[in-house]
Amino acid sequence: MKRAKRILSGCYKGAECGINKLVDKCLINVSSTYSYSLRYFRRRDIIYMHDTLEEMGKGIVCEESKTLGKCSRLWNLKDVEEVLKYNKGNDRIHGTKVDMSRMGNLSFQPSVFESMINLKCIFFYFPPCLLREEHEDYKKLYAYQDDIISLPNELRYLRWDYCPFKSLSSSFNPKNLVALELPYGNMKQLWNEVHKDLVHLWKINLFCCKNLKKIPNLLGAVNLERLQCANCESLVKLPSLARLTSLTSLCLMGCCRLKKFPEIPNNFDALDLSETGIKKVPDFIERLDRLQRLTLRNSMVKDLSRNISKLKSLEVLDLSGCPFVKSPKIPRSLIDLHLSGTQIEGVDLYSN
């Protein structure tokens, strides 16, 4: 629900109000599900629409034009394939979506989106069950040159699973981008330029982009809440994130070449640095006074700052599988301490 509101609000004025009106008129339903994780229940709201209503909406779009590429939205598999393959896009297209598990291999020009100057949404996805492990057969879309992809500046939402490109074009200005999701992509970098106007950017998902070496400067992304970089095996450096006060979720698990503890704002409640190359937890960790869970499982950490004992909210500390870590001084707030696979035989309890 939150994700849908964010993306739609980036595309249309009054989107959130429109969603509420649809709920009031029983044209869509919102169902809540709950999951238990990290000692907390987490709520997730999902929007449902009746199939008949969905088909009616699609029918209205199809009535816009009988000519391929002149409807405002593309979702039919054959239509998407033809527009991409034969470069038939134009300024009437606002969004395109396709389940790539249903399509064959397709080659296209990396400039295919340049003529779609009003394109706001690209959603090339696989069902979640097929994203659990990497597989070459999932890379369905190929460009004649796989280095750089050109994108329109009106783009709000980019989701491209197994994206084949190494970088986004330097001509692309992500000033309107709300969410960037490129799991299992071939990216080495996102963009070269320093973009100061990233005020709409809410989420970045680069899960398992194994060739990604660095994250660009994100100082302009003042509303960024989620940064997912798990299993980015080539990632060696992060920009400073300390000024991104909206950031509440950062996952670096499996970033085995990352050796420096990230500079993050002090509003985090959980931080997972499992399977990283980080060797030292710095003294500035004491300012993370809201941190409740710190996970360093199977990492290279040796030196835990004594200031970790000053984390008055810390409840869970996981050091399991860290063979080089020294005995920590722990805060009184700690509830769970995981030390399996370490050489630690005892710990000191911090007292004021």
TIDREN-924426 format. One record per residue (C-alpha): x, y, z; residue in three letters. Coordinates in pm, 1 decimal, always signed. Layout:
N
x_y_z_aa
X_Y_Z_ALA
...
//
This chain:
352
x_y_z_aa
+0.0_+0.0_+0.0_MET
+271.2_+246.2_+100.6_LYS
+478.7_+154.2_-203.3_ARG
+181.3_+198.9_-436.6_ALA
+97.1_+538.1_-288.3_LYS
+456.9_+655.4_-321.9_ARG
+488.2_+556.2_-686.2_ILE
+144.7_+678.5_-792.9_LEU
+193.3_+1008.8_-609.6_SER
+509.3_+1057.6_-812.3_GLY
+311.2_+1008.1_-1133.1_CYS
-17.4_+1183.0_-1060.4_TYR
-139.0_+1468.7_-842.9_LYS
-389.5_+1362.7_-580.0_GLY
-305.6_+992.5_-614.9_ALA
-342.7_+917.0_-244.0_GLU
-681.2_+1090.3_-231.3_CYS
-784.0_+894.6_-541.7_GLY
-691.0_+563.7_-377.8_ILE
-899.2_+650.8_-71.6_ASN
-1198.4_+733.5_-292.8_LYS
-1167.6_+400.4_-473.9_LEU
-1165.2_+222.8_-137.7_VAL
-1472.7_+416.2_-23.0_ASP
-1656.6_+316.4_-341.8_LYS
-1550.5_-49.9_-297.1_CYS
-1371.4_-44.2_-634.1_LEU
-1052.1_-166.3_-466.8_ILE
-991.0_-348.9_-138.7_ASN
-704.5_-319.0_+107.6_VAL
-607.0_-633.1_+299.3_SER
-356.1_-641.5_+585.0_SER
-107.7_-922.5_+645.0_THR
+132.9_-961.2_+934.7_TYR
+477.1_-1119.7_+958.8_SER
+699.1_-1177.1_+1260.0_TYR
+1060.7_-1072.5_+1218.4_SER
+1338.1_-951.9_+1446.5_LEU
+1112.6_-986.3_+1753.3_ARG
+848.9_-756.8_+1601.5_TYR
+523.2_-796.0_+1411.4_PHE
+530.5_-613.2_+1079.9_ARG
+214.6_-508.6_+898.8_ARG
+178.7_-503.0_+523.4_ARG
-123.5_-359.4_+340.8_ASP
-199.0_-499.4_-5.7_ILE
-432.6_-345.5_-264.4_ILE
-667.7_-582.0_-449.6_TYR
-883.6_-505.5_-753.7_MET
-1154.6_-729.8_-899.3_HIS
-1057.1_-892.4_-1231.0_ASP
-1363.1_-749.0_-1404.6_THR
-1270.1_-394.7_-1304.5_LEU
-910.9_-450.8_-1416.2_GLU
-1025.3_-575.0_-1756.7_GLU
-1256.9_-276.1_-1792.8_MET
-965.8_-39.3_-1727.7_GLY
-751.1_-219.2_-1982.1_LYS
-1035.4_-198.5_-2231.8_GLY
-1053.2_+180.0_-2189.6_ILE
-679.6_+207.4_-2262.4_VAL
-711.0_-15.2_-2570.6_CYS
-980.5_+218.3_-2705.9_GLU
-731.0_+506.8_-2710.0_GLU
-584.4_+382.3_-3037.3_SER
-582.9_+73.8_-3257.3_LYS
-225.9_+151.4_-3362.7_THR
+48.0_-31.1_-3174.9_LEU
+258.3_+199.6_-2961.6_GLY
-1.0_+476.8_-2945.7_LYS
-179.2_+362.1_-2630.5_CYS
-73.1_+519.1_-2301.9_SER
+11.5_+185.4_-2139.4_ARG
+170.9_-134.8_-2263.3_LEU
+121.9_-467.1_-2085.0_TRP
+37.7_-717.9_-2358.2_ASN
+343.0_-937.4_-2408.6_LEU
+335.0_-931.0_-2790.1_LYS
+284.3_-553.8_-2796.9_ASP
+576.3_-490.5_-2561.6_VAL
+802.8_-720.8_-2763.0_GLU
+713.5_-549.5_-3091.7_GLU
+759.8_-196.8_-2954.9_VAL
+1100.9_-283.9_-2811.4_LEU
+1224.6_-492.3_-3103.1_LYS
+1120.7_-250.7_-3378.2_TYR
+1162.3_+72.9_-3181.3_ASN
+796.3_+175.8_-3217.8_LYS
+770.6_+379.4_-2897.5_GLY
+646.9_+739.2_-2890.4_ASN
+544.9_+1020.0_-2656.6_ASP
+199.2_+871.0_-2591.3_ARG
+335.8_+583.2_-2384.2_ILE
+329.8_+651.4_-2008.9_HIS
+398.4_+305.1_-1871.7_GLY
+505.2_-45.5_-1967.8_THR
+487.8_-367.6_-1767.7_LYS
+570.1_-726.6_-1856.4_VAL
+633.0_-1057.2_-1678.9_ASP
+962.9_-1161.2_-1838.4_MET
+921.1_-1525.0_-1737.3_SER
+661.3_-1548.0_-2017.2_ARG
+879.7_-1406.6_-2294.1_MET
+1166.4_-1536.0_-2505.0_GLY
+1501.1_-1366.9_-2559.4_ASN
+1469.7_-1025.6_-2722.0_LEU
+1733.6_-784.2_-2851.8_SER
+1674.5_-411.2_-2885.5_PHE
+1852.9_-78.1_-2924.4_GLN
+1969.2_+86.0_-2598.0_PRO
+1807.6_+407.6_-2724.7_SER
+1463.6_+243.6_-2748.8_VAL
+1317.2_+459.3_-2469.2_PHE
+1443.1_+793.5_-2601.2_GLU
+1130.0_+852.8_-2808.6_SER
+906.5_+773.5_-2509.8_MET
+965.2_+1114.5_-2352.7_ILE
+658.2_+1090.2_-2126.5_ASN
+736.2_+741.2_-1997.6_LEU
+687.7_+734.0_-1621.0_LYS
+698.3_+364.2_-1536.7_CYS
+912.0_+70.3_-1654.2_ILE
+823.1_-257.4_-1484.1_PHE
+1011.3_-558.1_-1627.4_PHE
+985.9_-825.2_-1362.1_TYR
+997.8_-1193.2_-1270.7_PHE
+765.8_-1358.1_-1016.8_PRO
+927.9_-1357.9_-669.1_PRO
+972.6_-1737.0_-674.2_CYS
+1211.0_-1700.8_-971.0_LEU
+1421.8_-1431.2_-804.1_LEU
+1549.6_-1653.4_-527.7_ARG
+1858.0_-1763.5_-714.7_GLU
+2057.3_-1631.3_-1005.7_GLU
+2017.5_-1799.9_-1341.5_HIS
+2143.2_-1693.1_-1684.0_GLU
+1819.6_-1804.2_-1850.9_ASP
+1637.8_-1523.1_-1671.3_TYR
+1819.0_-1254.8_-1871.1_LYS
+1555.9_-1224.0_-2140.2_LYS
+1622.2_-870.6_-2266.4_LEU
+1945.7_-789.8_-2444.4_TYR
+2065.8_-472.2_-2613.2_ALA
+2293.5_-463.3_-2914.8_TYR
+2532.2_-275.3_-2686.9_GLN
+2501.3_-371.2_-2322.4_ASP
+2698.5_-82.3_-2171.6_ASP
+2458.7_+210.4_-2125.6_ILE
+2080.0_+249.2_-2134.9_ILE
+1916.3_+583.2_-2220.3_SER
+1609.9_+672.6_-2016.3_LEU
+1358.9_+961.0_-2025.8_PRO
+1382.6_+1223.1_-1750.2_ASN
+1010.5_+1187.9_-1672.0_GLU
+1070.1_+839.0_-1533.1_LEU
+926.6_+784.9_-1183.4_ARG
+957.5_+410.5_-1136.3_TYR
+1221.2_+177.9_-1279.4_LEU
+1199.3_-192.2_-1197.4_ARG
+1411.2_-414.7_-1420.3_TRP
+1507.5_-760.1_-1294.5_ASP
+1834.0_-893.9_-1441.4_TYR
+1895.4_-560.3_-1615.2_CYS
+2174.4_-623.9_-1871.3_PRO
+2329.0_-275.5_-1873.1_PHE
+2645.6_-163.0_-1696.3_LYS
+2530.2_+193.3_-1632.6_SER
+2250.6_+443.3_-1680.8_LEU
+2314.2_+710.9_-1941.7_SER
+2483.3_+1032.8_-1826.8_SER
+2203.1_+1220.6_-2003.8_SER
+1946.4_+1070.9_-1766.3_PHE
+1850.3_+1304.7_-1482.9_ASN
+1682.6_+1105.2_-1202.1_PRO
+1519.5_+1417.0_-1052.3_LYS
+1169.8_+1264.3_-1080.8_ASN
+1264.0_+909.9_-981.0_LEU
+1069.3_+767.9_-686.0_VAL
+1196.0_+408.5_-683.2_ALA
+1491.9_+239.3_-853.6_LEU
+1487.9_-141.3_-843.8_GLU
+1746.2_-341.4_-1041.0_LEU
+1784.6_-676.3_-857.5_PRO
+2030.7_-923.5_-1010.2_TYR
+2138.7_-655.2_-1257.0_GLY
+2465.3_-625.0_-1446.5_ASN
+2528.5_-270.3_-1320.1_MET
+2882.0_-156.5_-1241.2_LYS
+2762.4_+191.8_-1148.9_GLN
+2435.3_+383.6_-1157.5_LEU
+2546.7_+720.9_-1289.4_TRP
+2860.5_+934.1_-1302.9_ASN
+2718.4_+1275.8_-1232.5_GLU
+2649.2_+1418.6_-886.8_VAL
+2272.4_+1472.1_-888.2_HIS
+2170.3_+1711.9_-613.8_LYS
+1799.9_+1700.8_-693.5_ASP
+1694.3_+1352.1_-582.5_LEU
+1424.1_+1475.5_-349.2_VAL
+1160.8_+1228.4_-476.6_HIS
+1381.1_+918.2_-445.6_LEU
+1237.0_+690.4_-178.3_TRP
+1383.4_+345.5_-245.0_LYS
+1689.8_+190.1_-411.9_ILE
+1707.7_-187.5_-456.6_ASN
+2032.9_-323.7_-600.6_LEU
+2007.3_-671.6_-451.5_PHE
+2266.4_-913.4_-590.6_CYS
+2414.9_-669.7_-844.9_CYS
+2741.5_-860.9_-825.6_LYS
+2937.6_-626.2_-1054.6_ASN
+2841.1_-306.1_-872.4_LEU
+3153.7_-137.1_-737.8_LYS
+3024.0_+184.2_-585.3_LYS
+2711.1_+377.7_-494.2_ILE
+2696.0_+737.3_-623.9_PRO
+2674.4_+1043.3_-402.0_ASN
+2321.9_+1049.4_-257.9_LEU
+2331.3_+1375.0_-61.2_LEU
+2036.2_+1507.5_-261.2_GLY
+1819.6_+1205.0_-172.8_ALA
+1686.3_+1362.9_+145.6_VAL
+1372.8_+1143.9_+144.1_ASN
+1546.1_+810.9_+76.5_LEU
+1415.2_+551.6_+323.5_GLU
+1542.8_+217.7_+192.5_ARG
+1878.7_+117.5_+42.5_LEU
+1911.4_-252.5_-44.2_GLN
+2262.4_-362.7_-144.8_CYS
+2271.9_-720.3_-14.6_ALA
+2505.0_-962.0_-197.4_ASN
+2672.7_-687.3_-402.1_CYS
+2999.2_-880.9_-394.8_GLU
+3209.2_-618.1_-577.8_SER
+3093.0_-321.3_-370.4_LEU
+3395.3_-163.7_-202.0_VAL
+3273.5_+183.0_-106.9_LYS
+2963.1_+361.2_+15.7_LEU
+2907.1_+736.9_+13.3_PRO
+2838.7_+910.2_+343.0_SER
+2477.5_+847.5_+440.7_LEU
+2486.2_+1035.0_+771.6_ALA
+2280.8_+1330.2_+642.8_ARG
+2005.1_+1113.6_+496.5_LEU
+1785.7_+1143.9_+802.9_THR
+1491.0_+967.7_+636.4_SER
+1698.1_+651.3_+580.1_LEU
+1574.4_+375.3_+810.4_THR
+1665.9_+56.2_+622.8_SER
+2011.9_-38.1_+496.5_LEU
+2108.9_-394.0_+403.9_CYS
+2472.4_-472.9_+322.1_LEU
+2466.5_-845.5_+398.7_MET
+2702.8_-1037.4_+170.9_GLY
+2903.8_-732.4_+57.8_CYS
+3224.6_-924.1_+119.9_CYS
+3460.9_-654.7_-16.8_ARG
+3315.4_-374.8_+190.9_LEU
+3568.8_-303.7_+465.0_LYS
+3456.2_+28.7_+613.3_LYS
+3168.6_+64.3_+857.0_PHE
+2901.7_+281.7_+690.2_PRO
+2831.4_+636.5_+806.3_GLU
+2459.2_+632.8_+876.5_ILE
+2204.8_+859.3_+1049.3_PRO
+2118.6_+792.7_+1411.4_ASN
+1756.1_+690.8_+1353.0_ASN
+1829.9_+325.0_+1265.0_PHE
+1671.8_+49.6_+1471.4_ASP
+1841.9_-241.4_+1287.3_ALA
+2164.0_-282.6_+1091.4_LEU
+2275.9_-602.9_+917.3_ASP
+2644.6_-620.9_+819.1_LEU
+2666.5_-1000.7_+798.9_SER
+2925.7_-1155.1_+565.2_GLU
+3102.4_-823.5_+501.6_THR
+3475.4_-747.1_+510.0_GLY
+3433.1_-493.4_+791.2_ILE
+3706.6_-540.7_+1052.6_LYS
+3636.0_-256.6_+1293.0_LYS
+3325.3_-107.8_+1450.4_VAL
+3419.3_+261.0_+1498.1_PRO
+3368.6_+474.7_+1807.6_ASP
+3099.0_+687.3_+1642.7_PHE
+2858.6_+395.9_+1683.3_ILE
+2762.3_+541.8_+2021.6_GLU
+2548.9_+807.6_+1849.1_ARG
+2319.2_+533.7_+1709.8_LEU
+2115.2_+555.8_+2026.3_ASP
+1802.7_+402.6_+1866.3_ARG
+1978.4_+90.7_+1737.3_LEU
+1806.0_-222.0_+1867.8_GLN
+1966.6_-493.5_+1657.7_ARG
+2323.1_-515.4_+1522.9_LEU
+2413.2_-819.6_+1313.9_THR
+2775.6_-890.3_+1216.6_LEU
+2736.0_-1265.3_+1159.4_ARG
+3014.2_-1436.4_+956.8_ASN
+3198.4_-1108.0_+908.2_SER
+3569.6_-1024.9_+941.8_MET
+3520.3_-795.0_+1240.7_VAL
+3803.8_-796.8_+1494.5_LYS
+3765.4_-479.3_+1693.9_ASP
+3435.0_-380.6_+1854.6_LEU
+3441.4_-26.0_+1986.9_SER
+3399.3_-2.3_+2364.4_ARG
+3131.8_+255.5_+2284.4_ASN
+2902.3_-27.0_+2179.6_ILE
+2830.1_-59.7_+2550.4_SER
+2669.1_+287.4_+2539.7_LYS
+2394.0_+181.0_+2299.2_LEU
+2110.1_+209.3_+2548.6_LYS
+1849.2_+64.8_+2308.0_SER
+2051.6_-235.1_+2183.8_LEU
+1865.0_-561.5_+2244.5_GLU
+2024.0_-805.3_+1996.3_VAL
+2393.8_-841.3_+1910.5_LEU
+2484.7_-1121.8_+1669.5_ASP
+2857.4_-1200.2_+1639.5_LEU
+2819.1_-1568.1_+1547.7_SER
+3074.9_-1697.9_+1300.2_GLY
+3319.8_-1411.0_+1366.1_CYS
+3641.0_-1601.6_+1448.1_PRO
+3857.6_-1294.4_+1512.7_PHE
+3628.1_-1080.5_+1727.5_VAL
+3740.0_-985.7_+2076.8_LYS
+3524.6_-1001.5_+2386.2_SER
+3279.4_-708.0_+2381.3_PRO
+3159.5_-491.1_+2664.6_LYS
+2782.8_-508.8_+2637.4_ILE
+2506.2_-271.7_+2748.8_PRO
+2251.5_-364.1_+3015.2_ARG
+1969.1_-334.4_+2760.9_SER
+2093.9_-642.0_+2569.8_LEU
+1852.7_-937.6_+2560.1_ILE
+2005.6_-1169.8_+2296.3_ASP
+2379.3_-1223.4_+2242.1_LEU
+2492.1_-1470.3_+1973.1_HIS
+2853.5_-1590.4_+2003.0_LEU
+2859.1_-1934.8_+1837.7_SER
+3164.6_-1983.7_+1617.3_GLY
+3372.0_-1724.1_+1806.0_THR
+3666.5_-1754.1_+2048.0_GLN
+3487.0_-1549.4_+2313.6_ILE
+3459.3_-1716.8_+2654.3_GLU
+3312.2_-1430.7_+2856.5_GLY
+3181.2_-1075.4_+2830.8_VAL
+3176.8_-766.3_+3050.4_ASP
+2851.4_-593.0_+3139.6_LEU
+2864.5_-215.9_+3110.9_TYR
+2753.7_-17.7_+3414.6_SER
+2719.5_+360.6_+3444.1_ASN
//
